[in-house]
Amino acid sequence: PTNSPSEQGFNPTFASAQTTIGLTDGTLLRRVNGEDICNVTPGVQCTAYLQRLAPPTAANPNPEWSPPQYLFDPATSTYQFSRIQYISGGRLVATGARWLVKAGQRVASSPVNALMMVSDDQGLTWKNELTFSSAEPYMFPNEFDIAELGNGDLLTVFRSRNLTAPGLPVTSAPTQDSDTALLRPQRVTQA
């Protein structure tokens, strides 16, 4: 495949690892960190995007990566995925973080929340499945991951850099008002 960052003159030694998953039809789906290459690749926004690579066929023996698919408007937010994985029912879940700042303007103090996107059509469309109360709009997540429980619920696990109470843990609680049976983050109170 062509169009890799290294083929575009970018040194991948300093780039973040790319999240990639093989889909059931043999297509590869990858997350590209646009922040790594936006300054050396014309037209690339400074935020994550997805690309697809179909398997080779007789009609197309040398497929190329698709154009970027941005899941959020780069004019209003920046996001990253750390993992894309399958869960029951053939759904895909992508986890990471979302900053409510224009792509290319993120700094260490930018407000950030955990991000969990779900796709039920092999990554063609995605839905954000995490919501946050207005009382606690930013959680500053770190090391985000999920696990599917035996009953189909998803357990979210992540550390939070809580600016008002450093070290205060965060956990999740189940909700019944989601057709995807995901969990919403809830703050744990200290005893």
Accessible surface in RSA format (square Angstrom, percent):
REM  Atomic radii and reference values for relative SASA: ProtOr
REM  Chains: A
REM  Algorithm: Lee & Richards
REM  Probe-radius: 1.40
REM  Slices: 20
REM RES _ NUM      All-atoms   Total-Side   Main-Chain    Non-polar    All polar
REM                ABS   REL    ABS   REL    ABS   REL    ABS   REL    ABS   REL
RES PRO A   1   104.94  76.5  69.32  63.2  35.62 129.5  73.47  60.7  31.47 195.6
RES THR A   2    65.73  46.7  65.68  66.6   0.05   0.1  64.58  86.7   1.15   1.7
RES ASN A   3    61.47  42.4  54.21  52.4   7.27  17.5   9.09  21.9  52.39  50.6
RES SER A   4    27.57  23.3  27.57  36.8   0.00   0.0  24.91  53.1   2.66   3.7
RES PRO A   5    23.63  17.2  23.63  21.5   0.00   0.0  23.63  19.5   0.00   0.0
RES SER A   6    62.45  52.8  43.64  58.2  18.81  43.3  23.00  49.0  39.45  55.3
RES GLU A   7   105.76  60.7  67.51  51.1  38.25  91.1  44.69  86.4  61.08  49.9
RES GLN A   8    66.54  37.2  41.22  30.1  25.32  60.3  31.94  68.0  34.60  26.2
RES GLY A   9    70.79  87.3   0.00   N/A  70.79  87.3  39.15 107.4  31.63  70.8
RES PHE A  10    33.27  16.6  27.70  17.2   5.57  14.5  29.83  18.1   3.44   9.9
RES ASN A  11    81.34  56.1  71.77  69.4   9.57  23.1  35.03  84.3  46.31  44.8
RES PRO A  12    73.85  53.8  62.81  57.3  11.04  40.1  63.16  52.1  10.69  66.5
RES THR A  13   106.45  75.7  73.29  74.3  33.16  79.0  58.79  79.0  47.65  72.0
RES PHE A  14   169.49  84.8 138.67  85.9  30.82  80.2 144.38  87.5  25.11  71.9
RES ALA A  15    28.82  26.5   8.20  12.7  20.62  46.9   8.70  12.3  20.12  53.3
RES SER A  16    48.42  40.9  33.07  44.1  15.35  35.4  43.51  92.6   4.91   6.9
RES ALA A  17    87.74  80.7  66.34 102.4  21.40  48.7  77.54 109.2  10.20  27.0
RES GLN A  18    63.17  35.3  37.45  27.4  25.72  61.2  32.82  69.9  30.35  23.0
RES THR A  19    17.47  12.4  11.29  11.4   6.18  14.7  13.02  17.5   4.45   6.7
RES THR A  20    68.83  49.0  38.91  39.4  29.91  71.3  29.31  39.4  39.51  59.7
RES ILE A  21    25.84  14.7  21.08  15.7   4.76  11.5  25.84  18.6   0.00   0.0
RES GLY A  22    42.08  51.9   0.00   N/A  42.08  51.9  20.35  55.9  21.72  48.7
RES LEU A  23     9.99   5.6   0.60   0.4   9.38  23.6   0.95   0.7   9.03  24.3
RES THR A  24   114.04  81.1  74.23  75.3  39.82  94.9  68.27  91.7  45.78  69.2
RES ASP A  25    98.98  69.3  71.32  71.0  27.67  65.4  49.86 117.4  49.12  49.0
RES GLY A  26    42.80  52.8   0.00   N/A  42.80  52.8  29.24  80.2  13.57  30.4
RES THR A  27     9.07   6.4   9.07   9.2   0.00   0.0   2.92   3.9   6.14   9.3
RES LEU A  28    68.11  37.9  68.11  48.7   0.00   0.0  68.11  47.8   0.00   0.0
RES LEU A  29     0.00   0.0   0.00   0.0   0.00   0.0   0.00   0.0   0.00   0.0
RES ARG A  30    21.73   9.1  21.73  11.1   0.00   0.0   3.54   4.8  18.20  11.0
RES ARG A  31    12.52   5.3  12.52   6.4   0.00   0.0   0.09   0.1  12.43   7.5
RES VAL A  32     2.53   1.7   2.53   2.3   0.00   0.0   2.53   2.2   0.00   0.0
RES ASN A  33    15.00  10.3  14.73  14.2   0.27   0.6   0.00   0.0  15.00  14.5
RES GLY A  34     0.00   0.0   0.00   N/A   0.00   0.0   0.00   0.0   0.00   0.0
RES GLU A  35    47.45  27.2  28.34  21.4  19.11  45.5  17.95  34.7  29.50  24.1
RES ASP A  36    33.53  23.5  18.96  18.9  14.57  34.5   6.11  14.4  27.42  27.3
RES ILE A  37     4.17   2.4   3.95   2.9   0.22   0.5   4.17   3.0   0.00   0.0
RES CYS A  38    20.56  15.5   4.07   4.5  16.48  38.7   1.23   3.1  19.32  20.8
RES ASN A  39   140.72  97.0 104.98 101.4  35.74  86.0  33.40  80.4 107.31 103.7
RES VAL A  40    75.53  49.7  52.14  47.2  23.39  56.4  60.49  52.6  15.03  40.8
RES THR A  41    15.57  11.1  13.65  13.8   1.92   4.6  14.29  19.2   1.28   1.9
RES PRO A  42   130.96  95.4 101.77  92.8  29.19 106.1 113.74  93.9  17.23 107.1
RES GLY A  43    73.84  91.1   0.00   N/A  73.84  91.1  42.76 117.3  31.08  69.6
RES VAL A  44    21.70  14.3  10.77   9.8  10.93  26.3  10.83   9.4  10.88  29.5
RES GLN A  45    77.62  43.4  75.24  55.0   2.39   5.7   7.97  17.0  69.66  52.8
RES CYS A  46    26.36  19.9  24.73  27.6   1.63   3.8   2.18   5.5  24.18  26.1
RES THR A  47     0.15   0.1   0.15   0.2   0.00   0.0   0.15   0.2   0.00   0.0
RES ALA A  48     0.00   0.0   0.00   0.0   0.00   0.0   0.00   0.0   0.00   0.0
RES TYR A  49     8.66   4.0   8.55   4.9   0.11   0.3   0.11   0.1   8.55  10.5
RES LEU A  50     0.25   0.1   0.18   0.1   0.06   0.2   0.23   0.2   0.02   0.0
RES GLN A  51    13.95   7.8  13.04   9.5   0.92   2.2   0.92   2.0  13.04   9.9
RES ARG A  52    50.42  21.2  48.09  24.5   2.33   5.5  28.36  38.8  22.05  13.4
RES LEU A  53    14.33   8.0  12.97   9.3   1.36   3.4  13.07   9.2   1.26   3.4
RES ALA A  54    52.94  48.7  47.88  73.9   5.06  11.5  47.88  67.4   5.06  13.4
RES PRO A  55    51.11  37.2  44.06  40.2   7.04  25.6  48.94  40.4   2.17  13.5
RES PRO A  56    93.12  67.9  73.76  67.2  19.36  70.4  73.93  61.0  19.20 119.3
RES THR A  57    75.54  53.7  62.62  63.5  12.92  30.8  69.90  93.9   5.64   8.5
RES ALA A  58   110.47 101.6  69.08 106.6  41.39  94.1  81.54 114.8  28.93  76.6
RES ALA A  59   103.20  94.9  61.57  95.0  41.62  94.7  73.55 103.6  29.65  78.5
RES ASN A  60    73.24  50.5  71.98  69.6   1.26   3.0  22.38  53.9  50.86  49.2
RES PRO A  61    83.45  60.8  72.68  66.3  10.76  39.1  73.14  60.4  10.31  64.1
RES ASN A  62   120.14  82.8 106.57 103.0  13.57  32.7  34.09  82.1  86.04  83.2
RES PRO A  63    14.47  10.5  11.55  10.5   2.92  10.6  12.32  10.2   2.15  13.4
RES GLU A  64   102.91  59.1  84.51  63.9  18.40  43.8  23.11  44.7  79.80  65.2
RES TRP A  65    28.45  11.4  16.66   8.1  11.78  27.7  12.32   6.6  16.12  26.2
RES SER A  66    33.23  28.1  26.78  35.7   6.45  14.9  29.43  62.7   3.80   5.3
RES PRO A  67   109.12  79.5  97.65  89.0  11.48  41.7 104.51  86.3   4.62  28.7
RES PRO A  68    55.37  40.4  35.45  32.3  19.92  72.4  35.45  29.3  19.92 123.8
RES GLN A  69    53.49  29.9  48.72  35.6   4.78  11.4  35.20  74.9  18.29  13.9
RES TYR A  70    62.63  29.2  35.71  20.3  26.91  70.0  35.71  26.8  26.91  33.2
RES LEU A  71    33.59  18.7   7.88   5.6  25.71  64.6  11.76   8.3  21.83  58.8
RES PHE A  72    27.49  13.8  20.02  12.4   7.47  19.4  27.08  16.4   0.41   1.2
RES ASP A  73    83.81  58.7  69.62  69.3  14.18  33.5  32.98  77.6  50.83  50.7
RES PRO A  74    23.34  17.0  22.45  20.5   0.89   3.2  22.75  18.8   0.59   3.7
RES ALA A  75    62.67  57.6  44.78  69.1  17.89  40.7  46.69  65.7  15.98  42.3
RES THR A  76    81.15  57.7  69.77  70.7  11.38  27.1  66.49  89.3  14.66  22.2
RES SER A  77     0.31   0.3   0.10   0.1   0.21   0.5   0.10   0.2   0.21   0.3
RES THR A  78     0.00   0.0   0.00   0.0   0.00   0.0   0.00   0.0   0.00   0.0
RES TYR A  79     0.44   0.2   0.44   0.2   0.00   0.0   0.44   0.3   0.00   0.0
RES GLN A  80    25.44  14.2  25.44  18.6   0.00   0.0  24.74  52.7   0.70   0.5
RES PHE A  81     2.24   1.1   0.00   0.0   2.24   5.8   0.36   0.2   1.88   5.4
RES SER A  82    72.87  61.6  46.34  61.8  26.52  61.1  49.79 106.0  23.07  32.3
RES ARG A  83   108.03  45.4 106.79  54.4   1.25   3.0  21.01  28.7  87.02  52.7
RES ILE A  84    10.66   6.1   0.00   0.0  10.66  25.7   0.00   0.0  10.66  28.9
RES GLN A  85    44.49  24.9  43.37  31.7   1.12   2.7  20.12  42.8  24.37  18.5
RES TYR A  86    71.77  33.5  51.14  29.1  20.63  53.7  51.14  38.4  20.63  25.4
RES ILE A  87    12.95   7.4   2.01   1.5  10.94  26.4   8.57   6.2   4.38  11.9
RES SER A  88    60.99  51.5  46.81  62.5  14.18  32.7  49.09 104.5  11.90  16.7
RES GLY A  89    81.40 100.4   0.00   N/A  81.40 100.4  43.27 118.7  38.13  85.4
RES GLY A  90    38.55  47.5   0.00   N/A  38.55  47.5  28.69  78.7   9.87  22.1
RES ARG A  91    39.50  16.6  39.50  20.1   0.00   0.0  19.46  26.6  20.04  12.1
RES LEU A  92     0.03   0.0   0.03   0.0   0.00   0.0   0.03   0.0   0.00   0.0
RES VAL A  93     0.35   0.2   0.00   0.0   0.35   0.9   0.00   0.0   0.35   1.0
RES ALA A  94     0.00   0.0   0.00   0.0   0.00   0.0   0.00   0.0   0.00   0.0
RES THR A  95     1.12   0.8   1.12   1.1   0.00   0.0   0.86   1.1   0.26   0.4
RES GLY A  96     7.11   8.8   0.00   N/A   7.11   8.8   6.66  18.3   0.45   1.0
RES ALA A  97    15.43  14.2  15.02  23.2   0.41   0.9  15.02  21.2   0.41   1.1
RES ARG A  98    57.50  24.1  55.90  28.5   1.60   3.8   8.28  11.3  49.22  29.8
RES TRP A  99    29.97  12.0  29.97  14.5   0.00   0.0  22.90  12.2   7.07  11.5
RES LEU A 100    92.25  51.4  70.80  50.7  21.45  53.9  70.80  49.7  21.45  57.7
RES VAL A 101    32.57  21.4  27.26  24.7   5.32  12.8  32.57  28.3   0.00   0.0
RES LYS A 102   105.53  51.5 100.55  61.7   4.98  11.9  47.46  42.7  58.07  61.9
RES ALA A 103    12.17  11.2   0.97   1.5  11.20  25.5   0.97   1.4  11.20  29.7
RES GLY A 104    49.35  60.9   0.00   N/A  49.35  60.9  16.78  46.0  32.57  73.0
RES GLN A 105   110.18  61.6  93.34  68.2  16.84  40.1  33.94  72.2  76.24  57.8
RES ARG A 106    88.49  37.2  63.30  32.3  25.19  60.0   3.08   4.2  85.41  51.8
RES VAL A 107    92.57  60.9  83.29  75.4   9.29  22.4  91.83  79.8   0.75   2.0
RES ALA A 108    97.57  89.7  69.34 107.0  28.23  64.2  82.53 116.2  15.04  39.8
RES SER A 109    89.79  75.9  69.86  93.2  19.94  45.9  50.89 108.4  38.90  54.5
RES SER A 110     6.56   5.5   2.55   3.4   4.01   9.2   3.64   7.8   2.92   4.1
RES PRO A 111    45.25  33.0  45.20  41.2   0.05   0.2  45.20  37.3   0.05   0.3
RES VAL A 112     9.84   6.5   9.43   8.5   0.41   1.0   9.84   8.5   0.00   0.0
RES ASN A 113    18.96  13.1  18.82  18.2   0.14   0.3   8.10  19.5  10.86  10.5
RES ALA A 114     4.11   3.8   0.00   0.0   4.11   9.4   0.00   0.0   4.11  10.9
RES LEU A 115     1.22   0.7   1.22   0.9   0.00   0.0   1.22   0.9   0.00   0.0
RES MET A 116     0.00   0.0   0.00   0.0   0.00   0.0   0.00   0.0   0.00   0.0
RES MET A 117     6.08   3.1   6.08   4.0   0.00   0.0   6.08   5.2   0.00   0.0
RES VAL A 118     7.95   5.2   4.36   3.9   3.59   8.6   4.36   3.8   3.59   9.7
RES SER A 119     1.44   1.2   0.00   0.0   1.44   3.3   1.27   2.7   0.17   0.2
RES ASP A 120   117.22  82.1  85.61  85.2  31.61  74.7  21.97  51.7  95.25  95.0
RES ASP A 121    47.86  33.5  38.28  38.1   9.59  22.7  33.32  78.4  14.54  14.5
RES GLN A 122    48.16  26.9  47.39  34.6   0.78   1.8  36.86  78.5  11.31   8.6
RES GLY A 123     0.00   0.0   0.00   N/A   0.00   0.0   0.00   0.0   0.00   0.0
RES LEU A 124   102.82  57.3  91.93  65.8  10.90  27.4  92.99  65.3   9.84  26.5
RES THR A 125    85.34  60.7  81.29  82.4   4.05   9.7  69.88  93.9  15.46  23.4
RES TRP A 126    33.95  13.6   0.95   0.5  33.00  77.5   3.38   1.8  30.57  49.6
RES LYS A 127   118.29  57.7 114.04  70.0   4.25  10.1  83.56  75.2  34.74  37.0
RES ASN A 128    56.44  38.9  37.69  36.4  18.76  45.2  17.39  41.8  39.06  37.7
RES GLU A 129    17.69  10.2   9.19   7.0   8.49  20.2   2.21   4.3  15.48  12.6
RES LEU A 130     9.59   5.3   1.19   0.9   8.40  21.1   1.19   0.8   8.40  22.6
RES THR A 131    73.45  52.2  65.69  66.6   7.75  18.5  62.83  84.4  10.62  16.1
RES PHE A 132    54.57  27.3  20.27  12.6  34.30  89.3  25.87  15.7  28.70  82.2
RES SER A 133    70.58  59.6  51.13  68.2  19.44  44.8  52.83 112.5  17.74  24.9
RES SER A 134   110.63  93.5  82.62 110.3  28.01  64.5  53.21 113.3  57.43  80.5
RES ALA A 135    99.90  91.9  59.06  91.1  40.84  92.9  71.30 100.4  28.60  75.8
RES GLU A 136    58.02  33.3  53.86  40.7   4.15   9.9  22.45  43.4  35.56  29.0
RES PRO A 137    57.58  42.0  55.04  50.2   2.54   9.2  56.09  46.3   1.49   9.3
RES TYR A 138    74.85  34.9  63.58  36.2  11.27  29.3  34.48  25.9  40.38  49.8
RES MET A 139     7.05   3.7   6.31   4.2   0.74   1.8   5.30   4.5   1.76   2.3
RES PHE A 140    19.14   9.6  17.68  11.0   1.46   3.8  18.21  11.0   0.93   2.7
RES PRO A 141    21.40  15.6   1.63   1.5  19.77  71.9   1.67   1.4  19.73 122.6
RES ASN A 142    70.47  48.6  63.89  61.7   6.58  15.8  15.44  37.2  55.03  53.2
RES GLU A 143   122.12  70.1  91.23  69.0  30.89  73.6  48.11  93.1  74.02  60.4
RES PHE A 144    19.83   9.9   5.99   3.7  13.84  36.0   5.99   3.6  13.84  39.6
RES ASP A 145    45.32  31.7  45.32  45.1   0.00   0.0  19.50  45.9  25.82  25.7
RES ILE A 146    11.47   6.5   0.06   0.0  11.41  27.5   1.26   0.9  10.21  27.7
RES ALA A 147    47.61  43.8  42.75  66.0   4.86  11.1  47.61  67.0   0.00   0.0
RES GLU A 148    63.00  36.2  31.37  23.7  31.63  75.3  19.50  37.7  43.50  35.5
RES LEU A 149    77.37  43.1  70.27  50.3   7.10  17.8  73.36  51.5   4.00  10.8
RES GLY A 150    93.00 114.7   0.00   N/A  93.00 114.7  47.28 129.7  45.72 102.4
RES ASN A 151   119.37  82.3  75.16  72.6  44.21 106.5  48.07 115.7  71.31  68.9
RES GLY A 152    20.33  25.1   0.00   N/A  20.33  25.1  18.33  50.3   2.00   4.5
RES ASP A 153    23.76  16.6  23.76  23.6   0.00   0.0   0.31   0.7  23.45  23.4
RES LEU A 154     0.04   0.0   0.04   0.0   0.00   0.0   0.04   0.0   0.00   0.0
RES LEU A 155    60.74  33.8  60.74  43.5   0.00   0.0  60.74  42.7   0.00   0.0
RES THR A 156     3.45   2.5   0.33   0.3   3.13   7.5   0.22   0.3   3.23   4.9
RES VAL A 157    83.31  54.8  79.38  71.9   3.93   9.5  83.23  72.3   0.08   0.2
RES PHE A 158    13.37   6.7   2.10   1.3  11.27  29.3   4.68   2.8   8.69  24.9
RES ARG A 159   138.58  58.2 134.24  68.4   4.34  10.3  67.97  92.9  70.61  42.8
RES SER A 160    16.60  14.0   0.00   0.0  16.60  38.2   1.31   2.8  15.30  21.4
RES ARG A 161   117.69  49.4 108.98  55.6   8.71  20.7  72.11  98.6  45.57  27.6
RES ASN A 162    11.56   8.0   5.19   5.0   6.37  15.3   4.66  11.2   6.91   6.7
RES LEU A 163   111.43  62.1  81.82  58.5  29.61  74.4  84.24  59.2  27.19  73.2
RES THR A 164   129.40  92.0  95.03  96.3  34.37  81.9  84.88 114.0  44.52  67.3
RES ALA A 165    36.56  33.6  31.15  48.1   5.41  12.3  36.56  51.5   0.00   0.0
RES PRO A 166   115.52  84.2  91.38  83.3  24.14  87.7  93.60  77.3  21.92 136.3
RES GLY A 167    66.64  82.2   0.00   N/A  66.64  82.2  40.41 110.9  26.24  58.8
RES LEU A 168    21.43  11.9  19.57  14.0   1.85   4.7  19.57  13.7   1.85   5.0
RES PRO A 169    69.00  50.3  59.48  54.2   9.52  34.6  69.00  57.0   0.00   0.0
RES VAL A 170    17.92  11.8   0.05   0.0  17.87  43.1   0.05   0.0  17.87  48.5
RES THR A 171    57.93  41.2  54.03  54.8   3.90   9.3  35.57  47.8  22.36  33.8
RES SER A 172    15.85  13.4   0.06   0.1  15.79  36.4   0.00   0.0  15.85  22.2
RES ALA A 173    36.66  33.7  34.90  53.9   1.77   4.0  35.74  50.3   0.92   2.4
RES PRO A 174    88.23  64.3  66.90  61.0  21.33  77.5  67.00  55.3  21.23 131.9
RES THR A 175    26.28  18.7  16.37  16.6   9.91  23.6  13.88  18.6  12.40  18.7
RES GLN A 176   163.53  91.4 132.64  96.9  30.90  73.6  66.67 141.9  96.87  73.5
RES ASP A 177   104.28  73.0  66.19  65.9  38.09  90.1  47.93 112.8  56.35  56.2
RES SER A 178    24.66  20.8   9.22  12.3  15.44  35.6  14.02  29.9  10.63  14.9
RES ASP A 179   132.09  92.5  85.95  85.6  46.14 109.1  52.05 122.5  80.04  79.8
RES THR A 180    21.64  15.4  19.50  19.8   2.14   5.1  21.17  28.4   0.48   0.7
RES ALA A 181    39.85  36.6  38.10  58.8   1.74   4.0  39.85  56.1   0.00   0.0
RES LEU A 182     2.86   1.6   2.43   1.7   0.43   1.1   2.57   1.8   0.30   0.8
RES LEU A 183     5.92   3.3   5.81   4.2   0.11   0.3   5.81   4.1   0.11   0.3
RES ARG A 184    72.31  30.4  72.31  36.9   0.00   0.0  16.14  22.1  56.17  34.0
RES PRO A 185    14.95  10.9   0.94   0.9  14.01  50.9   0.99   0.8  13.96  86.8
RES GLN A 186    85.73  47.9  82.28  60.1   3.45   8.2  20.33  43.3  65.40  49.6
RES ARG A 187    64.14  26.9  38.31  19.5  25.83  61.5  37.34  51.0  26.80  16.2
RES VAL A 188    48.62  32.0  44.18  40.0   4.44  10.7  48.55  42.2   0.07   0.2
RES THR A 189   120.92  86.0 102.57 104.0  18.35  43.7  75.05 100.8  45.87  69.3
RES GLN A 190   125.64  70.3  93.01  68.0  32.64  77.7  31.51  67.1  94.13  71.4
RES ALA A 191   153.39 141.0  72.15 111.3  81.24 184.8 109.84 154.7  43.55 115.4
END  Absolute sums over single chains surface
CHAIN  1 A    10091.1       7353.5       2737.6       5979.4       4111.7
END  Absolute sums over all chains
TOTAL         10091.1       7353.5       2737.6       5979.4       4111.7
